[in-house]
Amino acid sequence: MRTISLSEIDQNIEKNRKKANAVIRSTSNGHRKKSRTRTPGEVKALNEISIARWQRAIEVKKIIKTGKRSMYYDYR
């Protein structure tokens, strides 16, 4: 079995760094996912919408409690 010292690993990394970075840049198309933090009002509105949708699903029997810790959700 071949043994490699830490200095050889470091040299190998330095030698291949430019090629590896080029491959990463070419596969990512140069676009980064943009994200922003939501405002408190937006968070509150989305929470209210999701709670209302959940309660509506319970009312129309799309969500059925099948056990103490399990539920059935008819996603159709």
C-alpha positions in Angstrom: 0.0 0.0 0.0 1.2 3.5 -0.9 1.8 6.1 1.8 1.5 9.8 1.1 2.8 12.5 3.3 0.8 15.6 4.2 3.1 17.8 2.2 2.5 15.7 -0.9 -1.2 16.1 -0.5 -0.8 19.9 -0.1 1.3 20.0 -3.3 -1.3 18.0 -5.2 -4.1 20.3 -4.0 -2.1 23.4 -5.1 -1.3 21.8 -8.5 -5.0 21.0 -9.2 -6.7 24.0 -7.6 -7.1 26.0 -10.8 -8.6 23.1 -12.8 -11.0 22.2 -9.9 -12.2 25.8 -9.5 -12.7 26.0 -13.3 -14.8 22.8 -13.3 -16.9 24.1 -10.4 -17.5 27.5 -12.1 -18.4 25.9 -15.4 -21.0 23.5 -13.9 -22.7 26.1 -11.8 -23.4 28.4 -14.8 -22.3 31.4 -12.7 -25.7 31.8 -11.1 -26.0 31.7 -7.3 -29.4 31.3 -5.7 -30.5 34.6 -4.3 -32.4 34.6 -1.1 -33.6 37.3 1.2 -35.0 37.3 4.6 -38.7 37.6 4.9 -40.2 40.6 6.7 -42.1 39.9 9.9 -45.4 40.8 8.1 -44.7 38.4 5.3 -43.9 35.6 7.8 -47.1 36.3 9.7 -49.2 36.3 6.5 -47.6 33.0 5.3 -48.2 31.4 8.7 -51.9 32.4 8.7 -52.3 31.1 5.1 -50.7 27.7 6.0 -52.8 27.4 9.2 -56.0 28.2 7.2 -55.1 25.6 4.5 -54.4 23.0 7.2 -57.8 23.7 8.9 -59.6 23.6 5.6 -58.0 20.2 4.8 -59.3 18.9 8.1 -62.8 20.2 7.5 -63.1 18.6 4.1 -61.6 15.3 5.5 -58.4 15.4 3.5 -56.5 14.9 6.7 -57.6 12.1 8.9 -56.0 11.2 12.3 -55.4 7.4 12.1 -53.7 7.0 15.5 -52.2 8.8 18.4 -49.1 10.0 16.4 -50.1 9.3 12.8 -52.3 10.9 10.2 -53.5 10.2 6.6 -53.3 13.0 4.1 -55.3 12.7 0.8 -53.1 14.9 -1.4 -55.4 14.7 -4.5 
